[in-house]
Amino acid sequence: MTDIMDDIAEEISFQSYEDDLRLLFSLLNDVLHREVGSNIMEKVEHTRTLSQSACLIRAAGIENTAELLEKQLASELSKVTLEEALKLGRAFSHFLSLMSIAENHHRSRKTKNVAQVSKSCDDTFNQLIQSGISPDKLYDTMCNQEVEIVLTAHPTQINRRTLQYKHLRIAHLLEVNDRKDLTQEDQDGLIEDLVREITSIWQTDELRRHKPTPVDEARSGLNYIEQSLWKAVPQYLRRVSTALKKHTGKPLPLTCTPIRFGSWMGGDRDGNPNVTAKVTKDVSLLSRWMAIDLYTREVENLRFELSMNKCSDRLSRLVHDILRKASEKSEEDRHQSWNHVLSRGQPKPHNVHGLPSQLPAGADVPSHTECNKVESHYPQLDVPGSEYKRLQENGEAASSSNSSQNSQKSQGNGSSSQSTSPKVGRVSFQKLLEPRMPQNSSISPYRIILGDVKEKQSNGSGILADGRLADLIRRVSVFGMVLMKIDLRQESGRHSETLDAVTGYLGMGKYSEWDEAKRLEFLSRELKGKRPLVPPTIEVSSDVKEVLDTFRIAAELGSDSLGAYVISMASNASDVLAVELLQKDARLAVAGEQGKPCVGGILRVVPLFETVGDLRGAGYVIRRLLSIDWYRDHIMKNHSGHQEVMVGYSDSGKDAGRFAAAWELYKAQEDVVAACKEFGIKVTLFHGRGGSIGRGGGPTHLAIQSQPPGSVMGTLRSTEQGEMVQAKFGLPGIAVRQLEVYTTAVLLATLSPPKPPRDQNWRNLMEEISKISCENYRSTVYENPEFLTYFQEATPQAELGNLNIGSRPTRRKTSVGIGHLRAIPWIFAWTQTRFVLPAWLGVGAGLKGVCELGHADELRAAYKEWPFFQSTLDLIEMVLGKADVPIVKHYDEVLVSESRRDLGAQLRNELMATEKYVLVVTGHEKLSGNNKSLRMLIESRFPYLNPLNMLQVEILKRLRSEPENHKLRDALLITINGIAAGMRNTG
């Protein structure tokens, strides 16, 4: 049911899945009998039976009888009391959540029981070798592959984090239940544990009562690292290494990182005023702190594992040297020295080790703390131990110069910082941290040190070194000391406003009113100069000050902590140069204050092309940029001749409809790749995909394999967000599988690129379908004066803001039109009503128009042979399987004004026409006909989804008459949660 489901639907063992589902449903029924009583349970059972009967009869093609049963169900649900509605909504929501848990568990379970899983490294390496790729080429390509998965804070995860944890515990118990060696006592205990978890879930409020802050969102993202990816990454790399050794004779080098992780959490300020420069800095420090905590646990475990006394002569000499130095002072003197260091109460200035010595304020408090109420003071980490004299000596000079000031600060606060700082480390950090500052800031000292550890264990202890030690080295290589580097993102107009303030202050007029040629001339001149641009005495608005503060933080943190600077709504070469100039200016200012150059590297600047117009001009913009001498030299010198370009799927889809957007994205990637090739520049495409089909979501392997030939040359960046992060990376077993799918898809696209269109005629057909579908989509969404009101009446769009699922507003601007509505609530609202309109509107008209011109056979051939066209139609077909015309009709009949019901009827007819023409082209008898497992998963949810939709309609009707009734609002939000769980995606 999730948009990644056809990646893994074949991996479900339905017999064992249904066994687990029966167990979970039986236990939930028992819990509900105890918690809500027999009267409510009778209603639950009656509703489920009636809904299931209607679904079965409709599936048998007996439409009239099914419609009668559905009307009876809707009528009965319209008469329930508010308390009954709350309990019914919660019950059906939890049934659907348990189905999702069982599905996820069996995705993971099946992959463990198959010798060679489809799309696995073993399967793919074998496939490539059989196709004629040499082992050496396979090995080199794999070792040089670079994929980065970027987790975003987009508000699409409906479940509270506490419920996510409880769901993970149930999944773990199902895993235990699979064991064959359980005694009867073990099984009884397991059932009791499941009952406790399900009871706890029922007794937990599933609604967020406060909006999360950006720091809360970042903490949630870091939890995926701690709870799942920390374990999954070494397992995944072992799997890659084993398969590589099997097929090439050589294992994957320990420090090779075919996949890394990035984050937009705490860095994405596009349309989110809550993400400030201070938030970015706090999140960066939080990430560093968590990295230290995780590594410290691993090093402590490693100390216990490496208990052997056999070692190399070199290591033996080092041990004796440490012991000799430790014995030079008495125990008492060393304790006194450490007490002296620890009593200073403040960390050394500039944090010379490049590691956090403080925990961001509020990082240890419950969620929903307001970021702007937290002062930027961080409690000092306690570093226990006394035998490492060098750390004390390094800190002596810096500490003494600040001791008076620190003392006064402590007195002013009423207590010393040492007395209030939490102790976050349980063991000594010294085994992990090298106290000397590296002379060259580009070197990663911790990778070198930990990599050398394995060499030191090589004296007959290789089997031990290949265990936990190898895993630690791999983690350091992948996660570094920040776990995930943070990307910054801002809308291009904010940079123009900032330069307006500067040019206005300097008497040069308004930058935003200049034409492109004048902007480029000014920016190029300033970039070649050596003086700062922004005068220190300038007075600016709070918005401009925030932009300047962001660049200052970027200069302080640098590329050690931050990834790229993404410019959303980029449309001109000047948009990129403006960011380069502001970045350069901030680095000059910070360096001037510090009296030395900025330590961190320069951030990559990445234009994001997301509207149809901007996508069409993407290649031209890149050519214009690379034709500028300063910029081309900058790319060669500072970014190793590598240009990154991002393409956006959300706004392009909302702008032109899904099919037209898909075709424009395909052409834009072709043009960008060609532009970079002309200038001898390497390119990495960054895909801004959402979770739903309407925002570019879909199965990972299918999406990557359908890109234009040559656009995936060993490198790829892609966003993952919200419910998709949970679905793909929430459990270690599933995460290993998804990382493998990413790896093999990119490898195949590199060594065996997908086929291009057979001839120009196929491209012409795509142009025609795109043109017709875009016209049809825009005439409905943007040109029909009744559509906006219909959208507001027929969906819960206006009520979605009460969900508190994200820190950012639902609109970029205050306008009420579709244009300024964000893509996520736009898709979320239509997904709730089961219309999923943004994913298919216009497609049927385009296919019909081309088929009626006599090109149906050519389209069928293109579907069979061309991966792009095949994947596009397969995704549309999959989302059509989620749509439900009778449910949509029920929303219209109850909620939509009579004068606008004709519009609803026209759209339903268009949905059915789209289904018809998709099947004509694909040749399938029914939707998802090429994936029966997926179809079974989708249909199994309908008996639980349909009652929730009918409840939602009734509650919306009541709430619109009593908008201040908070209990009604809660009931509505519960149905929204449940439908999102059933559809397994939101926006």
VOMAR-363845 format. One record per residue (C-alpha): residue in three letters; y, x, z. Coordinates in steps of 0.25 Angstrom, whole numbers, plus 2048, in hexadecimal, padded with zeros to 3 digits. Example, Ala and Ser with C-alpha at 12.3 -4.5 7.8 and 13.67 -1.06 7.14 Angstrom:
2
ala7EE83181Fser7FC83781D
END
This chain:
987
met800800800thr80980C802asp80F8127F6ile80681E7F8met7FA8167F9asp7F48187EBasp7F48277EEile7EA8247F9ala7E58167F7glu7D881C7F1glu7D68247FEile7D4818806ser7C681580Aphe7C780680Bgln7BB804813ser7BF80D81Ftyr7CD80881Dglu7C97FA81Fasp7C17FD82Basp7CD804832leu7D67F882Earg7CC7EE834leu7CC7F7841leu7DB7F8842phe7DD7E983Fser7D37E5849leu7DA7ED854leu7E87E8850asn7E27DA851asp7DD7DD85Fval7EA7E2863leu7F27D785Dhis7E97CD864arg7EC7D4871glu7FB7D686Eval8007C9868gly7F57BF86Bser7EC7B6864asn7F67AC85Eile7FD7B7856met7F07BD852glu7EC7B084Clys7F87B0844val7F67BE840glu7E87BB83Bhis7EB7AE834thr7F77B582Darg7EE7C0829thr7E37B7824leu7EC7AE81Cser7F37BA816gln7E67C1812ser7E17B580Cala7ED7B3803cys7EC7C27FFleu7DD7C07FBile7DF7B47F3arg7EB7B97ECala7E37C67E8ala7D87BC7E3gly7E37B67D9ile7E37A97E0glu7F37A97E1asn7F579A7E4thr7EC79A7F1ala7F27A87F5glu8007A27F4leu7FD7967FDleu7F779F807glu8037A8807lys80C79C808gln804798814leu8067A581Bala8157A6818ser81679881Eglu80F79B82Bleu8167A882Dser8247A182Blys820799837val81D7A4841thr8267A784Dleu82E7B484Eglu8257B9858glu8197B6850ala8207BC844leu8227C984Clys8147CA850leu80E7C7842gly8177D183Barg8137DC845ala8047D9844phe8047D9834ser80D7E5834his8037ED83Dphe7F77E8835leu7FE7EF829ser8017FC831leu7F27FD835met7EE7FB826ser7F8807822ile7F281082Dala7E480D828glu7E881081Aasn7EE81D81Ehis7E2821826his7D981F81Barg7E1826811ser7E083281Aarg7D182F81Dlys7CC82E80Fthr7D283C80Blys7CA843815asn7BD83D810val7BE840801ala7BA84E7FCgln7C584F7F1val7D08457F3ser7D88417E7lys7E68487E6ser7E18527F0cys7E38617EFasp7D58647ECasp7D48597E2thr7E185D7DBphe7DE86C7DBasn7D18697D5gln7D78607CAleu7E186B7C6ile7D78767C5gln7CE86D7BDser7DA86A7B4gly7DC8797B1ile7E687E7BBser7E288C7C0pro7E088E7CFasp7EB8987CFlys7F588F7C9leu7F08847D3tyr7F188D7DFasp7FF8927DBthr8058847D8met7FF87F7E5cys80588A7EDasn8138897E7gln8138797E8glu81F8747F0val81F8657F4glu8298607FFile827852805val83484D80Aleu833843815thr83F839816ala846830820his846824816pro84481881Fthr83781381Agln82E815826ile82D80782Casn82480B838arg82A810845arg82581F848thr81E81A854leu81681084Cgln81381B842tyr80D82484Dlys804818852his7FF816844leu7FC825843arg7F4824850ile7EC81884Aala7E982083Dhis7E482C846leu7DB82284Dleu7D581D840glu7D382C83Dval7CB82E84Aasn7C3821847asp7BE82783Aarg7B6832841lys7A7830841asp7A583684Fleu7AC82C857thr7A4826863gln7A4818867glu7AD81C872asp7B6823869gln7B7817860asp7BB80E86Bgly7C6818870leu7CB818862ile7CC809861glu7D380986Easp7DD813869leu7DF80B85Cval7E27FE864arg7EC80686Dglu7F380B861ile7F47FD85Athr7F87F6867ser803801868ile8087FE85Atrp8087EF85Dgln8107F1869thr81A7FB862asp8277F585Cglu8267F884Dleu8357F784Barg83F80284Barg84A7FD855his853808851lys856810844pro85181E844thr85A829843pro859834839val85383D844asp849832847glu845832838ala844841838arg83B841845ser83283783Egly831840832leu82E84C83Aasn823844841tyr81B843834ile81B852834glu816853843gln80C848842ser806849834leu80B85482Btrp80A85F835lys7FB85D835ala7FA859827val801865820pro7F7870824gln7EB866820tyr7F1864813leu7F4873810arg7E6876814arg7E186C80Aval7EA8727FFser7E5880803thr7D687C803ala7D78757F6leu7DF8817F0lys7D588B7F5lys7CA8837EFhis7D08827E1thr7D788F7E0gly7D18987EAlys7DE89A7F2pro7E38927FEleu7F188D7FFpro7FA898806leu7FD894815thr80C894812cys80B88C805thr81287E807pro80F8757FBile81586A803arg82186980Dphe82985F814gly83885B813ser84085081Atrp84C847818met84C843826gly85984782Dgly85E84C81Fasp85F83F816arg86E83B818asp86F83380Bgly874825810asn87082881Epro87C82B827asn87382E833val86E83B82Dthr879845831ala87A854831lys876854840val86A84B83Dthr865855833lys86786183Casp85F859847val85485583Eser853864839leu852869848leu84885E84Bser83F862840arg840871844trp83C86D853met83086584Eala82C871846ile82C87A852asp82587085Aleu81A86E850tyr81887D84Dthr81888085Carg80C87785Eglu80587D852val80788B858glu802887866asn7F688285Fleu7F488E857arg7F5897864phe7E9890869glu7E189185Cleu7E389F859ser7DC8A4866met7D48B085Fasn7D78BE864lys7D38C4856cys7E08C884Eser7E58D2845asp7EA8DF84Aarg7F88DB846leu7F88CF84Eser7F28D685Aarg7FD8E0859leu8078D5859val8018CE865his8018DB86Dasp8108DD86Aile8138D086Fleu80C8D287Carg8128DF87Elys8208DA87Cala81D8CE885ser8198D8890glu8268E0890lys82C8D6899ser8278D08A6glu8248C18A6glu8308BE8AFasp83A8C58A6arg8358BE89Ahis8368B08A1gln8448B38A6ser8488B7897trp8428AA892asn8498A289Dhis8568A8899val8548A588Aleu85089688Dser85B894896arg86689688Cgly864887888gln869889879pro86288E86Dlys86689A866pro87189785Bhis86E89584Dasn85F893851val85B8A184Bhis84D89E849gly84F893840leu84888A849pro84C87E852ser84E881861gln853873864leu84E865862pro85885B85Cala85F852866gly857844866ala84A84A860asp84384786Cval84883986Fpro84382C869ser84782785Bhis85381F858thr85C82985Fglu86A829858cys86C836852asn87B836853lys87A834862val872841864glu87A84E866ser87585A85Fhis87086286Atyr86186786Apro85886A876gln853878876leu84587B873asp83D88287Fval83688E87Apro82C892885gly8268A0886ser82B8AD88Bglu8248B8884tyr82D8B8878lys8398C187Barg83E8C286Dleu8438B386Dgln84B8B687Aglu8518C2874asn8558BB867gly85C8B086Fglu8638B9879ala8708BC871ala8718AF86Bser86E8A8879ser8788B1881ser8848AE878asn88289F87Aser87E89F889ser88B89C88Egln88E890884asn88088B886ser88288B895gln88F883895lys88887988Bser87D877895gln8868758A1gly88F86B898asn882863895gly87E8638A4ser87186A8A2ser86B87589Aser86587288Dgln858879891ser85686F89Cthr857863893ser850868887pro842863884lys83686D883val83186A875gly827876874arg81A87687Bval817885878ser81E892875phe825892867gln8258A1866lys8188A285Fleu81F89A854leu82D89E853glu8318AC84Fpro83E8AF857arg8448B984Dmet84E8B3843pro8498B7835gln8528C082Dasn8518B8820ser8538A9822ser84B8A6816ile83E8AB81Cser8358A1824pro8318A9830tyr82889F836arg81F89E829ile81E8AD828ile81B8AF837leu8108A4837gly80B8A882Aasp8098B682Fval8018B083Blys7F58AD832glu7F58BB82Clys7F48C083Bgln7E88B883Dser7E18BD831asn7D88C7838gly7CB8BE837ser7D28B283Cgly7D58AB82File7CD89E832leu7D689D83Eala7E38A0837asp7DF89582Dgly7DF88A837arg7EB886840leu7F389383Cala7F289082Dasp7F7881830leu803886838ile80789082Darg806884823arg80E87B82Cval81988682Dser81988881Eval81A87981Bphe823874827gly82B88182Amet834880836val83A872833leu82E86A82Fmet836863824lys84386881Dile84E85D81Dasp854859810leu863855811arg866849808gln874843805glu87A83A7FAser8828417F0gly88F8397F2arg89083E800his89284D7FBser89C8487F1glu8A48417FDthr8A384F804leu8A98567F8asp8B384C7F7ala8B884F805val8B985E802thr8BF85D7F4gly8C98537FAtyr8CD85C805leu8CF8687FBgly8D885F7F3met8CE85F7E7gly8CC8507E6lys8C08487E8tyr8B384F7E4ser8AC8427E1glu8B683E7D6trp8B484A7CEasp8AB84A7C2glu89E8527C2ala8A385E7BAlys8AF8607C4arg8A585E7D0leu89C8697CAglu8A78727C8phe8AC8717D6leu89E8727DCser89A87E7D4arg8A78857D7glu8A58837E6leu8978877E6lys89A8947E0gly8A58977EBlys8A389D7F8arg8AC895801pro8A9888808leu8AE87B802val8B087280Epro8BC876816pro8BA877825thr8C686F828ile8C286381Fglu8C2855825val8B784C81Fser8B183E822ser8A583D82Basp89C83B81Eval8A1848818lys8A084F825glu89184B826val88E850818leu89585E81Basp88D85E829thr88085C821phe883868818arg886870825ile87986C82Bala87287081Eala87987E81Eglu87488082Dleu86687B82Bgly86488081Dser857880815asp84F884821ser850876826leu85586E81Bgly84F86B80Dala858866802tyr86585F801val8628527F9ile86E84B7F2ser86B83D7F0met8728357E4ala8748427DDser8798407CFasn88184C7CBala88085B7CCser88C85B7D5asp8848537DFval87B8607E1leu88686A7E0ala88E8627EBval8838647F5glu8818727F1leu8908757F4leu89086D801gln884875805lys88A882802asp89787F809ala88F87B816arg887888815leu894890814ala89B889820val88E88A829ala88D899825gly89C89B828glu89A896836gln88D89D838gly8938AA833lys8868AC82Apro87F8A581Ecys878898821val86989B825gly86388F81Egly86188F80File868886805leu863878804arg85E8737F6val8678687F0val85F85D7EApro8658527E1leu85E8457E3phe85F83C7D6glu85B82E7DAthr8638237D1val85E8217C3gly86B8267BEasp86A8337C6leu85C8357C2arg8608347B4gly86A83F7B6ala8628487BFgly85E8527B4tyr86C8537AFval8718567BEile8678617C0arg86A8687B2arg8798677B6leu87686D7C4leu86E8797BEser87887C7B3ile8828807BEasp88188F7C1trp88388E7D0tyr8798837D2arg86E88A7C9asp8708977D0his8708907DEile8628897DBmet85D8977D6lys86289F7E2asn8608957EEhis85588C7E9ser84C8957E1gly85088E7D4his84B8817D9gln8528737D7glu84E8677DFval8518597DAmet84E84C7E1val84B83F7DAgly84C8317E1tyr8438267DFser84981B7E9asp8578197E3ser85381B7D5gly8498107D7lys8538077DEasp85D80A7D2ala8548077C6gly8468027CBarg8398097CDphe83580C7BEala8428107B9ala8448197C5ala8378207C3trp83A8237B4glu8478287B8leu8418317C3tyr8378367B9lys84183A7AEala84B8407B9gln8408497BEglu83D84E7AFasp84C8517ADval84E8587BAval8428617B8ala8468647A9ala8548677AEcys84F8717B9lys8468777AEglu85187A7A5phe8588837AFgly84B88A7B4ile84C8837C2lys84087D7CAval84186F7CEthr83B8677DAleu83C8587D9phe83E8517E6his8398427E5gly8408387EEarg83582E7EFgly8358227F9gly82881C7FEser82880F7F5ile82680E7E6gly8348097E5arg8398167EAgly8308207E3gly82481F7EDgly8168207E9pro8098287EAthr80D8377EBhis80383C7E1leu8068317D7ala8158347D8ile8158437D6gln80B8427CBser8148397C3gln8208427C3pro8258487B6pro81D8547B1gly8248617B6ser82C85A7C1val82285E7CCmet82086D7CBgly81A8717D8thr82686C7E0leu82985E7E5arg8318577F0ser82F8487F4thr83483F7FFglu82B837808gln83082D811gly82E82281Bglu82181B81Bmet81C824810val81D830819gln814829823ala80B824818lys809832812phe80B83B81Egly80983382Bleu7FB83882Dpro7F684682Bgly7EA843822ile7F383A819ala7FE845819val7F4850814arg7F0847809gln7FE844805leu802852805glu7F68557FCval7FA84A7F3tyr8088507F2thr80285E7EFthr7F885A7E4ala8028517DDval80C85C7DCleu8028667D8leu7FD85D7CDala80B85A7C8thr80D8697C7leu80086E7C1ser7FD8617B9pro80A85A7B7pro80984B7B4lys80A8467A5pro81784479Fpro819837797arg81183878Aasp81C836780gln82B83277Fasn82682377Dtrp82182378Carg82F828791asn83581D788leu82D81278Emet83181779Cglu83F816798glu83E808793ile8368037A0ser84080A7A8lys84C8047A1ile8467F67A2ser8427F77B0cys84F7FD7B5glu8577F27AEasn84E7E77B4tyr84F7ED7C2arg85E7EF7C2ser8607E17BCthr8597DC7C8val85D7E57D4tyr86B7E87D0glu8707DE7C6asn86B7D17CBpro8757CB7D5glu86A7C47DDphe8617CF7DFleu8687D67EBthr8687C87F3tyr85A7C67EEphe8567D37F4gln85D7D1801glu8567C3803ala8487C67FEthr8467D3806pro8497D8814gln8527E280Fala85D7DF818glu8547DF824leu84E7ED821gly85A7F4828asn8557EF836leu8487F7834asn84E80483Aile84580D831gly84F81782Dser85C81E831arg86481B824pro86B80E81Fthr864806815arg87080780Barg877813807lys88480B806thr8897FE80Cser8877F67FFval87D7EB7FFgly8797ED7F1ile86B7F27ECgly8717FF7E7his8758047F5leu8687FF7FCarg85F80B7FFala85280B7F7ile84980A804pro84E7FC809trp84F7F87FAile8407FA7F9phe83C7F7807ala8417E9806trp8397E67F9thr82D7EC7FFgln82E7E380Bthr82D7D6802arg8227DC7F9phe82B7DB7EDval82C7EB7ECleu8367E87E1pro83D7F57DFala82F7FC7DBtrp82D7F37CFleu8397EB7CBgly83C7EE7BCval82F7F47B9gly8287E87B4ala8347E57ABgly8337F47A5leu8247F37A3lys8257E579Dgly8307E9793val8297F578Ecys81B7EE78Dglu8227E3785leu8277ED77Bgly8197F1778his8177FD781ala80D7F978Basp802802785glu80B80E786leu80E80B794arg7FF80A798ala7FD817792ala80981D799tyr8038177A6lys7F681E7A4glu7FB82C7A0trp80982E7A6pro8098317B5phe81882C7B7phe81681F7B1gln80881D7B7ser80D8207C5thr81A8177C3leu81280B7C0asp80780E7CAleu81280E7D5ile8188017D0glu80A7FB7CFmet8077FF7DDval8147F97E3leu8127EC7DBgly8057EB7E3lys80D7EA7EFala8167DF7EAasp8137D07EDval8197C57E5pro8157BA7EFile81B7C17FBval8287C47F3lys8297B67EFhis8277B17FDtyr8337BA801asp83C7B47F6glu8387A57FAval83C7A7808leu8477B1808val84E7B07FBser8597A67F7glu85479C7EDser85F7A17E3arg8597AF7E3arg84A7AB7E3asp84A7AB7D3leu84D7BA7D4gly8417BC7DDala8387B57D4gln83D7BD7C8leu83A7CA7D0arg82C7C57D4asn8297C27C5glu82E7D07C1leu8257D67CCmet8197CF7C6ala81D7D37B8thr81E7E17BDglu8107E17C2lys80B7DB7B5tyr8117E67ACval80D7F17B5leu7FE7ED7B4val8007EC7A5val8047FA7A4thr7FA8007AFgly7EF7F87AAhis7EB7F47B8glu7E57E67BBlys7ED7E47C8leu7F77EC7D0ser7F17FA7D5gly7E57F77CDasn7E38067CCasn7E38087DBlys7DA7FD7E1ser7DB8047EFleu7EA8037EFarg7E97F57EBmet7DF7F27F6leu7E87F8800ile7F47F07FBglu7ED7E37FCser7E77E5809arg7F57E580Fphe7FA7D8809pro7F37CF814tyr7FC7D681Fleu8087D8816asn80A7CA811pro80B7C381Fleu8167CE823asn81E7CA816met81D7BC819leu8227BE827gln82D7C7822val8327BC819glu8327B2825ile8397BB82Eleu8447BF824lys8467B0822arg8487AE831leu8507BB833arg85A7B8828ser85D7AB830glu85E7B283Dpro8637C083Aglu8657C4849asn8577C184Dhis8527CE851lys8447C9853leu8437C4845arg8497D2840asp83D7D9848ala8337D0841leu8397D3834leu8387E2836ile82A7E183Bthr8267DA82Dile82E7E5826asn8267EF82Dgly8197E882Aile81C7E681Cala8207F581Aala8137F9821gly80B7F0818met8127F580Barg811803811asn81F80780Cthr82D80280Egly838808805
END
